């Protein structure tokens, strides 16, 4: 792995590109002309190509130098923003983080993320709004929250989506359900079941409805549950079948009280991520929160991958 570029060399290069003069650059940076010349030679040696054309006392950029200047501007700008953010934290010692998240994320993802976040930002004020994706989009657009951890929303040009992970919905049944005992789902039995599903106003419900309409299957009896925990408990009691991502029922699946089975040959997948205003510069605290969410998503992705293999094996005839 190559060593990172020296920020002092990049600053000198940026000034030299603007002035075209070693003398003027040395004057602005309060350094010697020979020091600037040595720094540029070291930079060229580091990146392995010539970035300057020297014509007498004047300097012009080569094509490689022009490309490096573009990168240097971005790098130095980000460093300046980082320094400013850190100085503000040092000066005021506190800030705020206004979050929104789906109820599922509030239970399974947010707690460990915020626990780690508070270690880095102990004096930050945190607010959390639990809601479904449409409500979170409205809260972002009205600037009541800064970040939303939720499912990807469609047709929201003002918002930027930072993807975290993709999951897949499955039938979730009690361990003693005939489907679980057989290890597979017969298509002609799907319409006969009672279904316990999350709110009809949610993105997930809409995805499920579209999926089965495309498959020409009608889900006749639907019990609408207000939370995932209530849904799982009703399924365990044998009152119906649900359609969830296995990671949401990881504990129950691992202990054997619930069983996950594929919906069919076609997959029904969802994308999870962080939404915020497009083009808005994120604070250091917000960037840290997103990074922690990415780390937390790794375990979900790992469980999703392992459960796919288990479900595929158990559903073979």
C-alpha positions in Angstrom: 0.0 0.0 0.0 1.4 3.4 -1.0 1.9 6.1 1.7 -0.6 8.9 1.8 0.3 12.2 0.2 1.8 14.9 2.4 -0.8 17.6 3.0 1.9 20.3 3.3 3.2 19.4 -0.2 -0.4 19.5 -1.5 -0.9 23.0 0.0 2.4 24.2 -1.6 1.4 22.6 -4.9 -2.0 24.3 -4.9 -0.5 27.7 -4.2 2.2 27.1 -6.9 -0.4 26.1 -9.4 -2.2 29.5 -8.7 0.8 31.8 -8.7 3.0 30.0 -11.3 6.0 31.2 -9.3 8.3 29.5 -6.8 9.2 32.9 -5.4 5.6 34.1 -4.9 4.7 30.7 -3.4 7.6 30.8 -1.0 6.6 34.3 0.1 2.9 33.4 0.7 3.8 30.2 2.7 6.7 31.9 4.6 9.2 29.3 3.3 12.3 29.4 1.2 12.2 29.1 -2.5 14.6 26.1 -2.3 12.2 24.5 0.2 9.3 24.8 -2.2 11.4 23.4 -5.0 12.5 20.4 -2.9 8.9 19.8 -1.8 7.7 19.6 -5.4 10.5 17.3 -6.4 9.6 15.0 -3.5 5.9 15.1 -4.5 6.7 14.1 -8.1 8.9 11.3 -6.8 6.1 10.1 -4.5 3.4 10.0 -7.2 5.9 8.7 -9.9 5.3 11.3 -12.6 6.1 14.9 -13.6 3.4 17.4 -12.6 5.2 20.7 -13.4 6.8 22.2 -16.5 9.5 24.7 -15.5 10.2 27.5 -18.0 12.7 29.9 -16.5 11.2 31.3 -13.4 7.6 30.4 -14.4 5.8 27.1 -13.8 3.0 25.4 -15.7 1.1 22.3 -14.9 1.4 19.1 -16.9 -1.7 17.0 -17.7 -0.9 14.9 -14.6 -0.5 18.1 -12.6 -3.9 19.3 -13.7 -5.5 16.1 -12.5 -3.6 16.2 -9.2 -4.8 19.7 -8.6 -8.4 18.6 -8.9 -7.8 15.9 -6.3 -5.7 18.2 -4.1 -8.5 20.8 -4.0 -11.0 18.2 -2.8 -8.6 16.7 -0.3 -7.6 20.0 1.3 -11.2 21.3 1.3 -12.3 18.2 3.2 -9.4 18.6 5.6 -10.4 22.2 6.3 -14.0 21.2 6.9 -12.8 18.5 9.3 -10.7 20.9 11.2 -13.5 23.4 11.4 -15.9 20.8 12.7 -13.4 19.6 15.3 -12.7 23.2 16.4 -16.4 23.8 16.8 -16.7 20.6 18.9 -13.7 21.7 21.0 -15.1 25.2 21.4 -18.7 24.4 22.2 -18.3 20.8 23.3 -21.8 19.8 22.2 -24.1 19.6 19.2 -27.3 17.9 18.2 -28.3 14.9 16.1 -31.9 14.6 15.0 -32.7 11.1 13.8 -35.6 9.3 12.3 -35.9 5.5 11.9 -38.3 2.8 11.2 -39.7 1.0 14.2 -37.7 -2.1 13.1 -34.4 -0.1 12.9 -35.2 1.5 16.3 -35.3 -1.9 17.9 -32.6 -3.8 16.1 -30.0 -1.3 14.8 -30.3 2.0 16.5 -29.5 1.0 20.2 -26.0 -0.4 19.7 -25.2 2.4 17.2 -26.2 5.2 19.6 -24.3 3.5 22.4 -21.1 3.7 20.4 -21.9 7.2 19.1 -22.2 8.6 22.7 -18.7 7.4 23.4 -17.4 9.7 20.8 -19.9 12.5 21.3 -21.0 12.4 24.9 -22.4 15.9 25.0 -24.4 15.7 21.9 -28.2 16.0 22.2 -29.9 13.2 20.4 -33.6 13.0 19.4 -35.2 10.0 17.7 -38.4 9.9 15.8 -39.8 6.3 15.1 -42.0 6.2 12.0 -42.5 4.5 8.7 -40.8 5.6 5.5 -43.5 8.0 4.2 -43.5 9.9 7.6 -39.7 10.0 7.7 -39.6 11.5 4.2 -42.0 14.2 5.3 -39.9 14.9 8.4 -36.7 15.2 6.3 -38.4 17.5 3.8 -39.7 19.7 6.6 -36.3 19.7 8.3 -37.6 18.3 11.5 -34.9 15.6 11.4 -31.4 15.5 9.8 -31.0 11.7 9.0 -33.4 8.9 8.5 -32.5 5.2 8.8 -35.2 3.5 6.7 -36.2 1.7 3.5 -35.4 3.4 0.2 -38.1 5.8 -0.9 -39.1 6.2 -4.5 -39.3 9.5 -6.5 -37.7 11.8 -3.9 -35.3 13.9 -5.9 -34.6 16.3 -3.0 -33.2 13.4 -0.9 -30.0 11.4 -1.1 -30.0 7.7 -0.2 -26.9 6.2 1.3 -27.3 2.4 1.0 -26.5 0.1 4.0 -27.7 -3.4 3.1 -30.3 -5.3 1.2 -32.6 -7.9 2.8 -35.1 -10.4 1.4 -38.6 -11.1 2.7 -39.7 -14.7 3.6 -42.7 -16.5 5.0 -42.3 -16.7 8.8 -44.2 -19.5 10.5 -44.5 -21.2 13.9 -42.2 -24.2 14.3 -45.2 -26.6 14.2 -46.9 -25.1 11.2 -47.3 -27.7 8.3 -45.1 -25.6 6.0 -42.3 -25.6 8.6 -42.8 -29.4 9.2 -42.6 -30.0 5.4 -39.7 -27.6 4.9 -41.4 -26.0 1.9 -44.5 -24.0 0.7 -46.9 -25.4 -1.8 -48.2 -22.6 -4.1 -51.8 -23.7 -3.9 -51.8 -23.4 -0.1 -50.7 -19.8 0.1 -54.2 -18.3 -0.4 -55.7 -20.5 2.4 -53.6 -19.0 5.2 -54.2 -16.2 7.6 -51.5 -13.5 7.4 -50.3 -11.3 10.2 -48.6 -8.3 8.5 -47.3 -4.9 9.6 -49.2 -1.7 8.9 -51.0 -1.4 5.6 -49.5 2.1 5.2 -45.9 0.9 5.2 -43.6 0.5 2.3 -43.2 -3.2 3.2 -46.9 -3.9 3.0 -47.0 -2.2 -0.4 -44.1 -4.4 -1.7 -45.8 -7.5 -0.4 -49.1 -6.6 -2.1 -47.4 -5.9 -5.4 -45.4 -9.1 -5.3 -48.4 -11.4 -4.8 -50.5 -9.5 -7.4 -47.8 -10.2 -9.9 -47.8 -13.8 -8.9 -51.7 -13.9 -9.3 -52.0 -14.9 -5.7 -54.6 -13.4 -3.3 -53.8 -13.1 0.4 -57.3 -13.4 1.7 -57.2 -12.9 5.5 -54.9 -10.2 6.8 -54.5 -9.2 10.4 -52.8 -5.9 10.7 -50.3 -5.7 13.6 -48.9 -2.5 15.0 -45.4 -3.7 15.6 -43.0 -6.5 14.6 -42.8 -7.8 18.1 -46.6 -8.3 18.2 -46.5 -9.9 14.7 -43.9 -12.5 15.9 -45.8 -13.3 19.0 -49.0 -13.9 17.1 -47.2 -16.1 14.6 -45.6 -18.2 17.5 -49.1 -18.7 18.9 -50.2 -20.2 15.6 -52.6 -17.5 14.7 -51.2 -17.0 11.2 -48.2 -16.6 8.9 -46.2 -13.5 8.5 -43.9 -12.1 5.8 -40.7 -10.7 7.3 -36.9 -10.5 6.7 -35.3 -13.3 8.7 -32.9 -10.9 10.5 -35.9 -9.3 12.2 -36.7 -12.7 13.8 -33.1 -13.8 14.2 -33.4 -14.7 17.9 -36.6 -16.7 17.3 -35.3 -18.5 14.3 -32.1 -19.4 16.1 -34.0 -20.7 19.1 -36.3 -22.7 16.8 -39.7 -21.0 17.7 -40.0 -19.5 14.2 -39.1 -20.8 10.8 -38.3 -18.9 7.6 -39.3 -20.2 4.2 -38.9 -18.7 0.7 -41.8 -16.8 -0.9 -41.2 -18.5 -4.2 -38.8 -18.6 -7.1 -38.8 -14.8 -7.4 -37.2 -12.9 -4.6 -38.8 -9.9 -2.8 -35.9 -7.7 -1.7 -35.7 -4.3 0.1 -32.9 -1.7 0.3 -32.1 -0.1 3.7 -30.1 3.0 4.1 -29.7 6.5 5.4 -31.6 9.4 3.8 -30.8 13.1 4.1 -31.1 16.3 2.0 -29.3 16.0 -1.3 -26.1 18.0 -1.5 -26.1 19.0 2.2 -22.7 18.8 3.8 -22.9 16.4 6.7 -21.3 17.2 10.0 -18.6 15.1 11.6 -21.3 13.6 14.0 -23.6 12.7 11.2 -20.7 11.1 9.2 -19.8 9.1 12.3 -23.4 7.9 12.8 -23.5 6.7 9.2 -20.2 4.9 9.7 -21.5 3.2 12.8 -24.7 2.1 10.9 -22.5 0.6 8.2 -20.6 -1.4 10.8 -23.9 -2.6 12.4 -25.2 -3.6 9.0 -22.3 -6.1 8.6 -23.8 -8.5 11.2 -27.2 -8.3 9.5 -25.6 -9.0 6.1 -23.8 -12.0 7.5 -26.9 -13.4 9.1 -28.8 -12.9 5.9 -26.2 -14.7 3.9 -26.1 -17.7 6.3 -29.8 -17.9 6.6 -30.2 -18.0 2.8 -28.1 -21.1 2.6 -30.0 -22.7 5.5 -33.4 -21.8 4.1 -32.4 -23.0 0.6 -31.2 -26.3 2.0 -34.3 -26.9 4.2 -36.7 -26.1 1.3 -35.3 -28.6 -1.1 -37.7 -31.6 -1.7 
